[in-house]
Amino acid sequence: MNRYARQILFKPIGEQGQRRLAESRVLVVGVGALGTVISNHLVRAGVGNIRLIDRDVVEASNLQRQMLFDESDVANALPKAIAAKEKLSNINSQVQVEAIVGHVSNENIEELTKDVDIVLDGTDNFATRFLMNDICFQRGIPYAYGGVVSSRGMTALFIPHTTACLRCHVKEGAGTGQTCDTVGVISPVVDIISSLQVTEALKYLTGNLDALRGTLQTIDIWGNQSYDISLQSKDSACPVCTHDTFPALERSPSSDTSVLCGRNTVQIHQKQSIDLAQWGKQLSSIADVKQTPFLLKAHVDAQKEFVLFPDGRVLVQGTEDPIEARAWYDRYIGS
């Protein structure tokens, strides 16, 4: 226990709380910007069992904000989950870290959340967040949401039967479409949001429920703004909180994704509609854009091109792998 002496001296945790942390099991979905900070804090705090899942490999552009990685990980093209596990095991060998290289879907989400006490969000897209929200509320597992872009961030701890859920505050298809790959992100907001996520998780895991914040917190550290929305009010139209249904779990995994045979293209139909003019402006900073009255082409590089249609369809050209296509879609198109 000497390793955690300073943490044990913090009275709300103490020796009993430290033992509870050692017995806890946590799932971290996404080991990028948020996920590396989250898992670093959890391992140093002595959370006993941590399961990581991520589908990507470490790239040079990650090093600006993804704190567990270094240039050797880039040179070796290590999957993020594997690189993170190696670093975390060197930080605290007493913690059991399980690393899974893969894509989270409703085919594996039940197994991923098996026996975990809390799920922490390190993802970059709302499709996966709604999936986490739905499985957590179905199974009664707290869900620590977090998201960052530019200098802005949002976070909340959603607790089944106690608070509203993510769907009460964010509607499917209502996202701005801004991602870190289109408008950028600064590292400090990543550290702040992920640290807030872990703080609420530590409160919950150590039994300090009275100290939970109970709000959806939004901050803009460049614009010097911050505000909170209470999580007590549930949306009367929410399928999860009001009607006890879980849309992300009921949807077929391939319902919005299809491979166009022989065209090196995957179609993703996640949005209900797309404003071509708006997206032309948004993508012009990172792609060569050509717009017609019927579609928008965005040529990002020699490997990937997107074709957007007003009815919400997006063709991801340059791959026939649905998982790779989804990763590109999430990076450049978003929710």
C-alpha positions in Angstrom: 0.0 0.0 0.0 3.1 2.3 0.2 2.7 3.0 -3.5 -0.6 4.7 -2.8 0.3 6.4 0.5 -0.5 9.9 -0.7 -3.8 8.8 -2.1 -4.7 6.9 1.0 -4.0 10.1 3.1 -6.8 11.7 1.1 -9.6 10.9 3.6 -12.5 10.3 1.1 -10.5 7.4 -0.3 -8.4 6.1 2.6 -7.4 2.4 3.0 -10.9 1.1 2.4 -11.3 3.1 -0.8 -7.9 1.9 -2.0 -8.9 -1.7 -1.5 -12.1 -1.1 -3.4 -10.1 0.3 -6.3 -7.8 -2.7 -6.3 -10.9 -4.9 -6.7 -12.5 -2.9 -9.4 -12.8 -3.8 -13.1 -13.0 -1.0 -15.7 -13.5 -0.9 -19.4 -11.8 1.9 -21.4 -13.2 2.2 -24.9 -10.7 4.0 -27.2 -7.0 4.5 -26.3 -6.4 7.8 -28.1 -6.2 11.2 -26.6 -8.8 10.8 -23.8 -8.1 7.1 -23.4 -4.4 7.4 -22.8 -4.9 10.0 -20.0 -7.8 8.0 -18.5 -5.9 4.7 -18.4 -2.7 6.4 -17.1 -4.7 7.9 -14.1 -6.5 4.6 -13.5 -3.3 2.6 -13.4 -1.5 5.0 -11.2 -4.5 5.1 -8.8 -4.3 1.3 -8.4 -7.5 0.3 -10.2 -7.0 -3.5 -10.2 -8.3 -4.6 -13.6 -8.4 -2.5 -16.8 -9.6 -3.6 -20.2 -8.6 -1.5 -23.2 -10.0 -1.7 -26.7 -8.9 0.4 -29.7 -8.9 -0.3 -33.5 -6.1 2.1 -34.6 -2.3 2.2 -34.7 0.0 4.9 -33.4 0.7 7.7 -35.8 3.0 10.7 -35.6 0.1 13.1 -35.4 -1.0 11.4 -32.2 2.0 12.4 -30.2 0.9 16.0 -29.7 -1.8 14.9 -27.2 -1.8 11.1 -26.7 0.4 11.0 -23.6 1.3 7.3 -23.4 2.9 7.0 -26.9 6.3 8.0 -28.2 8.3 7.9 -31.5 9.3 4.3 -31.2 5.6 3.3 -31.2 5.1 5.2 -34.4 8.2 3.6 -36.0 7.0 0.1 -35.0 3.4 0.9 -36.2 2.1 -0.6 -32.9 -1.6 -0.8 -32.3 -2.6 1.7 -29.7 -4.0 -0.9 -27.3 -0.8 -2.8 -27.4 1.5 0.2 -27.0 -0.7 1.5 -24.1 -0.6 -1.8 -22.3 3.3 -1.9 -22.5 3.5 1.6 -21.1 0.9 1.0 -18.4 2.5 -2.3 -17.3 5.8 -0.5 -16.8 4.1 2.2 -14.7 2.3 -0.3 -12.4 2.9 -4.0 -12.7 0.4 -4.8 -10.0 -2.5 -3.8 -12.3 -3.9 -6.3 -14.7 -4.2 -4.7 -18.1 -6.0 -6.5 -21.0 -5.4 -5.0 -24.4 -7.8 -5.8 -27.3 -7.1 -4.6 -30.8 -10.5 -4.3 -32.4 -13.6 -2.3 -33.4 -16.4 -1.9 -30.8 -19.8 -3.0 -32.2 -23.0 -4.5 -30.9 -21.6 -7.9 -31.8 -18.9 -7.7 -29.0 -20.2 -5.0 -26.6 -21.9 -7.5 -24.3 -18.6 -9.5 -23.9 -16.6 -6.3 -23.5 -18.8 -5.0 -20.6 -19.0 -8.4 -18.9 -18.1 -8.1 -15.2 -17.0 -4.4 -15.4 -17.9 -1.9 -12.7 -17.8 1.2 -15.0 -17.2 2.1 -18.6 -15.1 5.1 -19.5 -15.4 6.8 -22.9 -12.2 7.5 -24.9 -13.8 7.4 -28.3 -14.1 10.0 -31.1 -17.6 9.4 -32.4 -21.2 9.3 -31.2 -22.2 6.0 -32.9 -19.9 4.2 -30.4 -21.0 6.5 -27.5 -24.7 5.6 -28.1 -23.7 2.0 -28.1 -21.9 2.3 -24.8 -24.8 4.4 -23.4 -27.4 1.7 -24.3 -25.5 -1.3 -23.1 -24.6 0.4 -19.8 -28.2 1.4 -19.1 -29.4 -2.0 -20.1 -27.0 -3.7 -17.7 -27.0 -1.0 -14.9 -23.3 0.0 -15.4 -22.3 3.7 -15.0 -21.0 5.3 -18.2 -18.4 8.1 -17.9 -18.8 10.1 -21.1 -16.2 12.5 -22.5 -15.6 14.3 -25.7 -13.2 17.0 -27.0 -12.6 19.0 -30.1 -10.8 22.2 -30.7 -10.5 23.9 -27.2 -13.9 22.5 -26.1 -14.9 19.5 -24.0 -17.9 17.8 -22.5 -18.2 15.2 -19.8 -20.7 13.5 -17.5 -21.2 10.4 -15.5 -24.4 8.8 -16.5 -25.8 6.3 -13.9 -28.7 4.0 -14.7 -31.8 4.5 -12.5 -30.2 7.6 -11.0 -29.5 10.1 -13.8 -30.7 10.8 -17.3 -28.7 9.1 -20.1 -26.6 10.5 -23.0 -29.6 10.3 -25.4 -31.6 12.7 -23.2 -29.0 15.4 -23.9 -27.6 14.5 -27.4 -29.8 13.3 -30.2 -28.6 10.9 -32.9 -27.5 12.9 -36.0 -27.4 16.2 -34.1 -23.6 16.4 -34.0 -21.8 19.3 -35.6 -19.5 17.0 -37.6 -16.4 18.7 -36.3 -13.6 16.3 -35.5 -10.0 16.7 -34.3 -8.9 15.9 -37.9 -10.9 18.8 -39.4 -10.8 21.6 -36.8 -7.9 20.4 -34.6 -7.6 20.1 -30.8 -5.2 21.3 -28.2 -3.8 19.0 -25.6 -4.8 20.8 -22.3 -8.5 20.3 -22.9 -7.9 16.6 -23.4 -6.1 16.4 -20.0 -8.9 18.3 -18.3 -11.8 16.4 -19.6 -10.2 13.0 -19.1 -9.1 13.9 -15.6 -12.7 14.9 -14.8 -13.9 11.6 -16.1 -11.5 9.7 -13.9 -12.3 11.9 -10.9 -16.0 10.9 -11.1 -15.0 7.3 -11.7 -12.9 7.3 -8.5 -15.7 8.8 -6.5 -18.1 6.1 -7.8 -15.7 3.2 -7.3 -14.7 4.2 -3.8 -18.3 4.6 -2.7 -18.3 8.4 -2.5 -21.6 8.8 -4.2 -22.6 12.0 -2.4 -19.6 13.7 -4.0 -20.6 13.0 -7.6 -21.1 16.1 -9.6 -24.4 15.1 -11.2 -24.1 17.4 -14.3 -23.2 17.4 -17.9 -20.2 19.8 -17.8 -19.1 21.8 -20.9 -15.9 23.9 -21.0 -14.1 26.0 -23.5 -10.6 26.7 -22.2 -9.7 29.1 -25.0 -13.0 31.0 -24.8 -12.9 30.9 -21.0 -16.4 29.5 -20.7 -17.9 26.8 -18.6 -21.5 25.7 -17.8 -23.3 22.7 -16.3 -26.6 21.0 -17.1 -28.3 18.9 -14.4 -28.6 15.2 -15.2 -31.8 14.8 -13.1 -34.3 15.7 -15.9 -35.0 12.9 -18.2 -36.4 13.4 -21.7 -39.9 12.1 -21.9 -39.2 10.9 -25.5 -35.9 9.1 -24.7 -36.1 5.5 -25.9 -33.8 4.4 -23.1 -34.9 6.3 -20.0 -38.6 6.5 -20.8 -39.4 3.5 -23.0 -36.7 1.0 -21.9 -35.6 0.3 -25.4 -32.0 0.3 -26.6 -31.7 1.3 -30.3 -28.0 0.8 -30.7 -28.2 -2.8 -29.4 -31.1 -3.6 -31.6 -29.6 -2.3 -34.8 -27.9 -4.7 -37.2 -24.1 -4.2 -37.1 -24.1 -3.8 -40.8 -27.3 -1.9 -41.3 -25.5 1.4 -42.1 -22.4 0.0 -43.8 -22.0 -1.9 -47.0 -19.1 -2.9 -49.2 -19.5 -1.9 -52.9 -17.9 -4.9 -54.6 -15.2 -4.3 -57.1 -15.1 -0.5 -56.4 -12.7 -0.4 -53.4 -15.4 1.5 -51.7 -17.5 1.2 -48.5 -20.8 3.1 -48.2 -21.8 4.4 -44.8 -25.4 5.7 -44.3 -25.5 7.0 -40.8 -26.9 10.6 -41.2 -30.4 11.4 -42.3 -29.3 14.2 -44.5 -26.2 16.2 -45.5 -25.9 19.9 -46.4 -23.4 19.8 -49.2 -22.6 23.5 -49.0 -21.9 23.3 -45.3 -19.7 20.3 -45.7 -17.9 21.8 -48.6 -16.7 24.6 -46.4 -15.9 22.3 -43.5 -13.8 19.9 -45.5 -12.0 22.4 -47.7 -9.3 23.0 -45.1 -8.1 19.4 -45.2 -9.2 18.1 -48.7 -9.6 19.1 -52.3 -13.3 19.6 -52.6 -15.5 19.4 -55.7 -19.3 20.1 -55.4 -22.1 19.5 -57.8 -25.9 19.9 -57.2 -26.0 16.1 -56.6 -22.9 15.3 -54.5 -19.7 16.5 -52.9 -16.3 14.9 -53.5 -13.5 15.4 -50.9 -10.1 14.1 -51.9 -8.1 13.9 -48.7 -4.9 12.2 -50.0 -3.8 9.5 -52.4 -5.3 6.8 -50.3 -8.7 8.1 -49.3 -11.6 10.1 -50.9 -15.1 10.7 -49.6 -18.3 11.2 -51.7 -21.2 12.8 -49.8 -24.8 12.7 -50.9 -27.7 14.9 -49.7 -29.6 11.9 -48.5 -26.9 11.2 -45.8 -24.9 8.6 -47.7 -21.1 8.7 -47.7 -18.9 6.7 -49.9 -15.5 6.0 -48.4 -13.2 5.3 -51.3 -9.8 3.6 -51.0 -10.7 0.5 -48.9 -13.0 -2.4 -48.9 -12.5 -3.0 -45.1 -15.6 -1.8 -43.2 -13.6 -1.2 -40.0 -11.0 0.9 -41.8 -13.7 2.8 -43.6 -15.5 3.5 -40.3 -12.3 4.7 -38.8 -11.8 7.2 -41.7 -15.4 8.2 -41.5 -15.2 8.9 -37.8 -12.0 11.0 -38.2 -13.2 13.2 -41.1 -17.0 13.1 -41.1 -17.9 12.4 -37.6 -21.4 12.0 -36.2 
